[in-house]
Amino acid sequence: MIESVYHWLDNHEDEMIDFVEEYISYRSPTEEEEEVQREFIEPFFRDKMGWDDVEIVDVTDEHDRPNVNGRLEGTDDGDGRNLLFNGHSDIVDVSPEAEEGWSKDPWNSVIEDGKLYGRGSNDMKGPNTAMIWAAKAVMESDVELSGDLLMSIVVGEELDQQEFGSIAATDAHLANVDEIPICVNVEPTNNEIHTKSSATFDFTIEIQGKDIHTSQKNLTQYPQRHGIPQGQDVGVDAAEIMTQILQRFRDLEHEWNMRYQDEIYGGGGKPRSDVQGVGPIGINCTIMEAGDYIAAIPGNAKIEGHVFYPPFVEDEDLWAEMQDAVEGLATTNDWLKENPPTMRWKDVFDWPAFDVSPDHPGCQALGDSYEEVTGDTPIYSGFKAVADNGYIQRDCGVDTISMGPGDISMGAHGPDEYLPLDQFMTAAKTYATMILRWCT
């Protein structure tokens, strides 16, 4: 049966590639997914596949954020277990300015040297296509599953809107089945099996200084003759203070990376090395602003950023250390003693990690499936970014792991995003094998 499914997938590779190319042509940034979901995914689920039930799950007031759920009912006899696949249709948009960095049209995919280029090819319309067609291959084989096969194509992932996407879609599945022992999310992982991920939170720091004409800067930096104003009585360069905070964060980040170790997340893969490298924690200061006028010393400065951290670390502890680093600067800065910076966190992101033991039966079944397809030992490693998995596990109570073709270094969220087609076909065969192993 497995060999016949592989043969079916090989015979339909061209159609699978046509599918992902059409999928990419739908410009579907977060909050604009309705067209691709209703005009492309739902009709394919209803008309081209063998689902027993196809459901639109939309919990928005405007009914313009549809998730598409499919369910193939098992017979409930034998040892088959329920299995959920999950992937998102929303993508990071490409602005006209960002498109200048592309050497190809983001919306009209091309294939060069075994790579399919286009926005969403990697994150994650290509992986979604692999899982959709893996399910279709199993359905076309007429195999009888004893456990339910479930699938969700969701919205909202790229802007942390899981209440409209994966949480709503998974809850809808849970209303129809007794339990879901494992969910396979198909984020790009280089076909490694990611059993845990980072979590993330955002932060903002604002410093109020005192702006003055740039010709007066020397008065703020050097002692003056008695009676001439100097130092903070004249002006305070908020940007210069912010650079000291950035250096303190750099030092703190180094301490964290030395302190926190883990064989999966920070160890570089198990039982052999992954392709991502190590380094489990990052303090990312991504938006920086200072000053209002080119001829005035900056009287204000602001940074916004976010922190990635592993699932075994408490975010409150990290935030407390960041606050200590900033407040510690005030011990030697008279201006900050009287004008402390404003610090906020979790205005945008409070994204949980996922964490599943590599010994979980679902992890082992997926690993066995990968080994059967490739003949290689699977790599169990950690997702260095964040994914829907954390919400599915925390809010819906379903253990969730990731495996998908490509990885985030292949242009995800950036120019010339691409999908390696050899990994694409390997992933499809692995998903199909997993279905046959787990659900029968």
ZAKOL-126519 format. One record per residue (C-alpha): chain; x, y, z; residue in one letter. Coordinates in steps of 0.25 Angstrom, whole numbers. Example, Ala and Ser with C-alpha at 12.3 -4.5 7.8 and 13.67 -1.06 7.14 Angstrom:
REM ZAKOL-126519
<A, <49, -18, 31>, a>
<A, <55, -4, 29>, s>
***
This chain:
REM ZAKOL-126519
<A, <0, 0, 0>, m>
<A, <11, 10, 4>, i>
<A, <19, 7, -9>, e>
<A, <6, 9, -17>, s>
<A, <4, 23, -10>, v>
<A, <18, 27, -14>, y>
<A, <16, 23, -28>, h>
<A, <3, 31, -28>, w>
<A, <11, 43, -23>, l>
<A, <22, 42, -33>, d>
<A, <12, 41, -44>, n>
<A, <5, 54, -39>, h>
<A, <17, 62, -37>, e>
<A, <14, 72, -48>, d>
<A, <0, 74, -43>, e>
<A, <5, 77, -29>, m>
<A, <15, 87, -35>, i>
<A, <3, 93, -43>, d>
<A, <-5, 94, -30>, f>
<A, <6, 101, -22>, v>
<A, <8, 111, -33>, e>
<A, <-6, 114, -34>, e>
<A, <-7, 115, -19>, y>
<A, <5, 125, -19>, i>
<A, <-2, 134, -29>, s>
<A, <-13, 137, -19>, y>
<A, <-7, 149, -11>, r>
<A, <-12, 146, 3>, s>
<A, <-5, 154, 13>, p>
<A, <-11, 153, 27>, t>
<A, <-25, 159, 28>, e>
<A, <-27, 157, 13>, e>
<A, <-28, 142, 13>, e>
<A, <-42, 141, 9>, e>
<A, <-40, 140, -6>, e>
<A, <-30, 128, -6>, v>
<A, <-38, 121, 5>, q>
<A, <-52, 122, -2>, r>
<A, <-48, 121, -16>, e>
<A, <-36, 112, -16>, f>
<A, <-35, 103, -4>, i>
<A, <-49, 101, 0>, e>
<A, <-53, 97, -15>, p>
<A, <-42, 87, -16>, f>
<A, <-45, 81, -2>, f>
<A, <-60, 79, -7>, r>
<A, <-58, 75, -21>, d>
<A, <-45, 69, -23>, k>
<A, <-43, 61, -10>, m>
<A, <-50, 50, -3>, g>
<A, <-53, 57, 11>, w>
<A, <-65, 52, 18>, d>
<A, <-67, 66, 23>, d>
<A, <-62, 80, 19>, v>
<A, <-65, 92, 28>, e>
<A, <-62, 107, 28>, i>
<A, <-59, 112, 42>, v>
<A, <-60, 127, 43>, d>
<A, <-61, 133, 57>, v>
<A, <-60, 148, 52>, t>
<A, <-71, 157, 52>, d>
<A, <-69, 161, 38>, e>
<A, <-68, 146, 33>, h>
<A, <-56, 149, 25>, d>
<A, <-46, 141, 31>, r>
<A, <-49, 126, 27>, p>
<A, <-41, 114, 32>, n>
<A, <-44, 102, 24>, v>
<A, <-45, 88, 31>, n>
<A, <-46, 75, 25>, g>
<A, <-49, 61, 32>, r>
<A, <-48, 47, 27>, l>
<A, <-55, 38, 37>, e>
<A, <-48, 26, 42>, g>
<A, <-56, 13, 45>, t>
<A, <-53, 13, 60>, d>
<A, <-48, -1, 60>, d>
<A, <-33, -6, 61>, g>
<A, <-22, 2, 67>, d>
<A, <-24, 14, 58>, g>
<A, <-23, 28, 64>, r>
<A, <-27, 42, 60>, n>
<A, <-17, 51, 53>, l>
<A, <-18, 66, 50>, l>
<A, <-10, 73, 40>, f>
<A, <-9, 88, 41>, n>
<A, <-3, 100, 32>, g>
<A, <-6, 114, 29>, h>
<A, <-10, 121, 16>, s>
<A, <-6, 135, 20>, d>
<A, <7, 141, 16>, i>
<A, <16, 153, 18>, v>
<A, <13, 163, 8>, d>
<A, <23, 169, -2>, v>
<A, <23, 184, -3>, s>
<A, <27, 191, -15>, p>
<A, <40, 195, -8>, e>
<A, <43, 181, -3>, a>
<A, <40, 175, -17>, e>
<A, <52, 183, -22>, e>
<A, <60, 173, -15>, g>
<A, <54, 161, -22>, w>
<A, <61, 156, -35>, s>
<A, <48, 149, -39>, k>
<A, <33, 152, -38>, d>
<A, <28, 148, -24>, p>
<A, <14, 145, -30>, w>
<A, <18, 137, -42>, n>
<A, <26, 126, -38>, s>
<A, <38, 120, -46>, v>
<A, <46, 108, -45>, i>
<A, <61, 108, -46>, e>
<A, <71, 98, -41>, d>
<A, <61, 90, -34>, g>
<A, <56, 101, -26>, k>
<A, <42, 107, -27>, l>
<A, <42, 122, -25>, y>
<A, <31, 131, -20>, g>
<A, <25, 138, -8>, r>
<A, <19, 127, 1>, g>
<A, <26, 115, -6>, s>
<A, <34, 112, 6>, n>
<A, <25, 119, 17>, d>
<A, <16, 112, 15>, m>
<A, <8, 109, 3>, k>
<A, <18, 99, -2>, g>
<A, <18, 90, 11>, p>
<A, <3, 92, 11>, n>
<A, <2, 86, -3>, t>
<A, <11, 74, 1>, a>
<A, <1, 71, 12>, m>
<A, <-12, 73, 4>, i>
<A, <-7, 64, -7>, w>
<A, <-2, 54, 3>, a>
<A, <-16, 53, 8>, a>
<A, <-21, 52, -6>, k>
<A, <-12, 41, -9>, a>
<A, <-16, 33, 2>, v>
<A, <-31, 35, -1>, m>
<A, <-28, 31, -16>, e>
<A, <-22, 18, -11>, s>
<A, <-36, 14, -5>, d>
<A, <-29, 10, 8>, v>
<A, <-38, 9, 20>, e>
<A, <-34, 17, 32>, l>
<A, <-38, 13, 46>, s>
<A, <-35, 27, 52>, g>
<A, <-40, 40, 47>, d>
<A, <-31, 48, 38>, l>
<A, <-33, 63, 40>, l>
<A, <-27, 75, 33>, m>
<A, <-27, 90, 35>, s>
<A, <-23, 101, 26>, i>
<A, <-24, 114, 34>, v>
<A, <-22, 129, 35>, v>
<A, <-15, 139, 44>, g>
<A, <-2, 132, 47>, e>
<A, <7, 143, 42>, e>
<A, <1, 154, 51>, l>
<A, <-1, 145, 64>, d>
<A, <-16, 144, 61>, q>
<A, <-18, 130, 65>, q>
<A, <-31, 133, 72>, e>
<A, <-37, 135, 58>, f>
<A, <-28, 123, 52>, g>
<A, <-22, 111, 58>, s>
<A, <-29, 112, 71>, i>
<A, <-43, 113, 65>, a>
<A, <-40, 102, 54>, a>
<A, <-35, 92, 64>, t>
<A, <-46, 95, 74>, d>
<A, <-56, 92, 63>, a>
<A, <-49, 78, 60>, h>
<A, <-49, 75, 75>, l>
<A, <-64, 77, 75>, a>
<A, <-65, 65, 66>, n>
<A, <-55, 55, 71>, v>
<A, <-52, 50, 85>, d>
<A, <-37, 54, 85>, e>
<A, <-26, 57, 76>, i>
<A, <-13, 51, 81>, p>
<A, <-4, 58, 71>, i>
<A, <-4, 70, 61>, c>
<A, <7, 71, 50>, v>
<A, <9, 86, 46>, n>
<A, <16, 87, 33>, v>
<A, <24, 99, 35>, e>
<A, <38, 98, 28>, p>
<A, <48, 91, 36>, t>
<A, <57, 85, 26>, n>
<A, <49, 72, 28>, n>
<A, <55, 71, 42>, e>
<A, <45, 68, 53>, i>
<A, <43, 80, 62>, h>
<A, <38, 76, 75>, t>
<A, <40, 89, 82>, k>
<A, <41, 104, 78>, s>
<A, <44, 117, 84>, s>
<A, <34, 127, 90>, a>
<A, <34, 142, 88>, t>
<A, <30, 155, 94>, f>
<A, <31, 169, 89>, d>
<A, <37, 181, 97>, f>
<A, <38, 196, 95>, t>
<A, <47, 206, 102>, i>
<A, <46, 221, 102>, e>
<A, <56, 231, 107>, i>
<A, <53, 246, 108>, q>
<A, <66, 255, 107>, g>
<A, <67, 269, 105>, k>
<A, <69, 274, 90>, d>
<A, <77, 287, 87>, i>
<A, <84, 293, 75>, h>
<A, <95, 283, 70>, t>
<A, <105, 294, 71>, s>
<A, <104, 294, 86>, q>
<A, <107, 279, 87>, k>
<A, <121, 282, 93>, n>
<A, <114, 289, 105>, l>
<A, <107, 276, 109>, t>
<A, <120, 268, 108>, q>
<A, <132, 276, 114>, y>
<A, <133, 284, 127>, p>
<A, <132, 299, 125>, q>
<A, <137, 311, 132>, r>
<A, <130, 315, 145>, h>
<A, <117, 321, 142>, g>
<A, <115, 315, 128>, i>
<A, <104, 304, 127>, p>
<A, <109, 290, 125>, q>
<A, <104, 276, 124>, g>
<A, <90, 272, 126>, q>
<A, <86, 286, 129>, d>
<A, <89, 289, 114>, v>
<A, <84, 277, 107>, g>
<A, <84, 262, 107>, v>
<A, <86, 253, 95>, d>
<A, <75, 242, 97>, a>
<A, <81, 234, 85>, a>
<A, <95, 233, 92>, e>
<A, <88, 228, 104>, i>
<A, <80, 218, 96>, m>
<A, <93, 212, 90>, t>
<A, <98, 209, 104>, q>
<A, <85, 201, 106>, i>
<A, <87, 194, 93>, l>
<A, <101, 190, 98>, q>
<A, <96, 185, 111>, r>
<A, <85, 176, 104>, f>
<A, <96, 171, 95>, r>
<A, <104, 166, 108>, d>
<A, <91, 161, 114>, l>
<A, <88, 153, 102>, e>
<A, <102, 147, 102>, h>
<A, <100, 143, 117>, e>
<A, <87, 136, 114>, w>
<A, <92, 128, 102>, n>
<A, <103, 123, 111>, m>
<A, <94, 120, 122>, r>
<A, <82, 112, 116>, y>
<A, <86, 99, 109>, q>
<A, <77, 88, 104>, d>
<A, <80, 76, 95>, e>
<A, <68, 79, 85>, i>
<A, <66, 94, 85>, y>
<A, <80, 99, 88>, g>
<A, <89, 87, 85>, g>
<A, <88, 86, 70>, g>
<A, <79, 74, 68>, g>
<A, <78, 59, 72>, k>
<A, <83, 49, 69>, p>
<A, <91, 57, 59>, r>
<A, <93, 72, 56>, s>
<A, <82, 80, 50>, d>
<A, <85, 91, 39>, v>
<A, <80, 103, 47>, q>
<A, <92, 104, 57>, g>
<A, <91, 107, 72>, v>
<A, <88, 120, 80>, g>
<A, <74, 119, 86>, p>
<A, <72, 133, 91>, i>
<A, <72, 146, 83>, g>
<A, <69, 161, 88>, i>
<A, <65, 167, 75>, n>
<A, <64, 182, 75>, c>
<A, <57, 184, 61>, t>
<A, <52, 198, 61>, i>
<A, <60, 210, 65>, m>
<A, <56, 224, 65>, e>
<A, <63, 237, 71>, a>
<A, <61, 252, 69>, g>
<A, <52, 261, 61>, d>
<A, <61, 270, 54>, y>
<A, <75, 269, 47>, i>
<A, <81, 281, 54>, a>
<A, <76, 277, 68>, a>
<A, <83, 267, 78>, i>
<A, <72, 256, 79>, p>
<A, <63, 259, 91>, g>
<A, <56, 246, 90>, n>
<A, <60, 232, 86>, a>
<A, <51, 219, 85>, k>
<A, <54, 205, 82>, i>
<A, <44, 194, 79>, e>
<A, <48, 179, 78>, g>
<A, <45, 165, 82>, h>
<A, <52, 154, 89>, v>
<A, <52, 139, 85>, f>
<A, <54, 130, 97>, y>
<A, <53, 115, 99>, p>
<A, <41, 108, 105>, p>
<A, <49, 104, 118>, f>
<A, <51, 119, 122>, v>
<A, <41, 128, 129>, e>
<A, <38, 141, 121>, d>
<A, <36, 149, 134>, e>
<A, <50, 145, 138>, d>
<A, <56, 150, 125>, l>
<A, <48, 163, 125>, w>
<A, <53, 166, 140>, a>
<A, <67, 164, 135>, e>
<A, <65, 174, 124>, m>
<A, <59, 184, 133>, q>
<A, <71, 182, 143>, d>
<A, <80, 185, 131>, a>
<A, <73, 198, 128>, v>
<A, <72, 202, 142>, e>
<A, <86, 199, 145>, g>
<A, <91, 209, 135>, l>
<A, <84, 220, 144>, a>
<A, <93, 217, 155>, t>
<A, <104, 224, 148>, t>
<A, <95, 234, 139>, n>
<A, <90, 246, 147>, d>
<A, <80, 249, 136>, w>
<A, <73, 235, 137>, l>
<A, <72, 236, 152>, k>
<A, <63, 247, 150>, e>
<A, <57, 243, 137>, n>
<A, <56, 228, 136>, p>
<A, <53, 221, 123>, p>
<A, <39, 216, 120>, t>
<A, <39, 201, 118>, m>
<A, <27, 193, 113>, r>
<A, <25, 178, 108>, w>
<A, <15, 169, 101>, k>
<A, <8, 180, 93>, d>
<A, <8, 172, 81>, v>
<A, <14, 158, 83>, f>
<A, <12, 148, 95>, d>
<A, <14, 136, 87>, w>
<A, <16, 123, 94>, p>
<A, <26, 112, 91>, a>
<A, <22, 97, 88>, f>
<A, <29, 86, 95>, d>
<A, <27, 71, 92>, v>
<A, <37, 60, 96>, s>
<A, <44, 53, 84>, p>
<A, <39, 40, 91>, d>
<A, <25, 44, 88>, h>
<A, <18, 33, 80>, p>
<A, <14, 43, 69>, g>
<A, <29, 48, 68>, c>
<A, <34, 34, 67>, q>
<A, <23, 30, 56>, a>
<A, <27, 42, 48>, l>
<A, <42, 39, 50>, g>
<A, <40, 25, 45>, d>
<A, <32, 30, 33>, s>
<A, <43, 39, 29>, y>
<A, <53, 28, 31>, e>
<A, <44, 19, 22>, e>
<A, <44, 29, 11>, v>
<A, <58, 33, 11>, t>
<A, <66, 22, 18>, g>
<A, <72, 33, 27>, d>
<A, <72, 35, 42>, t>
<A, <62, 46, 45>, p>
<A, <67, 59, 52>, i>
<A, <59, 63, 64>, y>
<A, <62, 78, 67>, s>
<A, <56, 91, 71>, g>
<A, <49, 102, 63>, f>
<A, <56, 115, 65>, k>
<A, <44, 124, 62>, a>
<A, <30, 122, 66>, v>
<A, <18, 115, 60>, a>
<A, <3, 112, 62>, d>
<A, <8, 100, 70>, n>
<A, <9, 107, 83>, g>
<A, <-5, 112, 83>, y>
<A, <-11, 98, 78>, i>
<A, <-3, 92, 90>, q>
<A, <-6, 102, 100>, r>
<A, <-20, 107, 97>, d>
<A, <-26, 94, 91>, c>
<A, <-18, 83, 98>, g>
<A, <-13, 76, 86>, v>
<A, <2, 72, 85>, d>
<A, <7, 78, 72>, t>
<A, <21, 76, 65>, i>
<A, <26, 82, 52>, s>
<A, <32, 76, 40>, m>
<A, <32, 82, 26>, g>
<A, <41, 85, 13>, p>
<A, <50, 97, 13>, g>
<A, <54, 105, 24>, d>
<A, <53, 119, 29>, i>
<A, <67, 123, 23>, s>
<A, <61, 121, 9>, m>
<A, <56, 135, 7>, g>
<A, <44, 133, 17>, a>
<A, <39, 148, 20>, h>
<A, <50, 153, 10>, g>
<A, <54, 153, -4>, p>
<A, <54, 141, -14>, d>
<A, <47, 132, -5>, e>
<A, <48, 118, -10>, y>
<A, <45, 103, -8>, l>
<A, <54, 91, -11>, p>
<A, <45, 82, -19>, l>
<A, <53, 69, -15>, d>
<A, <49, 73, 0>, q>
<A, <35, 76, -5>, f>
<A, <33, 62, -10>, m>
<A, <40, 55, 2>, t>
<A, <31, 63, 11>, a>
<A, <18, 58, 3>, a>
<A, <23, 44, 4>, k>
<A, <26, 45, 19>, t>
<A, <12, 51, 22>, y>
<A, <5, 40, 14>, a>
<A, <14, 29, 21>, t>
<A, <10, 36, 35>, m>
<A, <-5, 35, 31>, i>
<A, <-4, 20, 28>, l>
<A, <5, 17, 40>, r>
<A, <-3, 25, 50>, w>
<A, <-18, 24, 46>, c>
<A, <-18, 9, 42>, t>
***
